[in-house]
Amino acid sequence: MKDIGIDLGTANVLVYVKGEGIVVNEPSVVAIDSETKKVLAVGHDASAMLGRTPGKIKAIRPMQDGVIADFEMTEMMLNHFIQKIKGKGVISKPRILICCPANITQVEKNAIKEATERTGARKVYIEEEPKVAAIGAGMDISKPSASMVVDIGGGTTDIAVLSLNGIVTSTSVRVAGNTFDQDIIKFIKEKYKLLIGDRTAEEIKIKIGSVYEGDKENRLEVKGRNITTGLPNTIVVNSKEIEESLKGSVDVIIKAVKNVLEITPPELSADIMDKGIVLTGGGAMVNGFPQLLTEELKVPVFIASSPLTCVAEGTGILLDNIKILEQ
């Protein structure tokens, strides 16, 4: 009988199986036949189809901004991943811990819970992402001192101050990794009259993206379609330009972190000055985030050792201490 932890993200789904570690790490994408509504592919296979499908095949991201945008598709996606694990002969009716953004409504929480229950779970626990990310990043949140985490995911950035196993102050903004991709698309369209897709934008972000002291020498060749001629075209962009294109979104995140710090009780603020802030999530890996936040907040900021998998690893630790979940 094995328990399962799921990080149901806007960009990726990670599944942790107790005793085995992370067994699934795939994009949150489902490809369907738009006429028959039949699911054709999920995860990596479906992601490869994004922006490249013929008319009747549709590639959908069922999670938007950290919440379920398409209930049916989310359920199919969850089912697919759970069946994939069951195929390995692991589990009959598992207990499942699933993570959601900090500030979603009770209605949205119930929707996630119902979708998970229908996949055949014996019991479903729901935990807030920043809390699980902090645990996965190795923070001890059980003590009466503050830990602060900024989790920059695909759809949302969750910011939370934690103490005694609970969230003291938190906020969630719908600006994160996917927003950065859209910023890059918009910038390249306006400056170079070139249309690029989401996947190309993500590649630019990963390879030369920067939010602090971007380097003009750090360049990348980008292919797309010229708006004026309608023909394929290639341009070269540099890291400094990408930094400029992300500035607006990054400012929103900095402002949100400042707001949380402003409403944190003074005793806990002192702890944060000592311990610093930990960054988790894929978005945190854009070059320069720790340096920029340290400068803006005057508080030490560190990046977790494996930011992409913190939440999934945190579910593993929580599943080992099921008593915390039972509270």
Secondary structure, 3 states (H helix, E strand, C coil): CCCEEEEECCCEEEEEECCCEEEEEEECCEEEECCCCCEEEECHHHHCCCCCCCCCEEEECCEECCEECCHHHHHHHHHHHHHHHHCCCCCCCCEEEEEECCCCCHHHHHHHHHHHHCCCCCEEEEEEHHHHHHHHCCCCCCCCCCEEEEEECCCCEEEEEEECCEEEEEEEECCCHHHHHHHHHHHHHHHHCEECCHHHHHHHHHHHCECCCCCCCCEEEEEEEECCCCCEEEEEEEHHHHHHHHHHHHHHHHHHHHHHHHCCCHHHHHHHHHHCEEEECHHHHCECHHHHHHHHHCCCEEECCCCCCHHHHHHHHHHHCHHHHHC
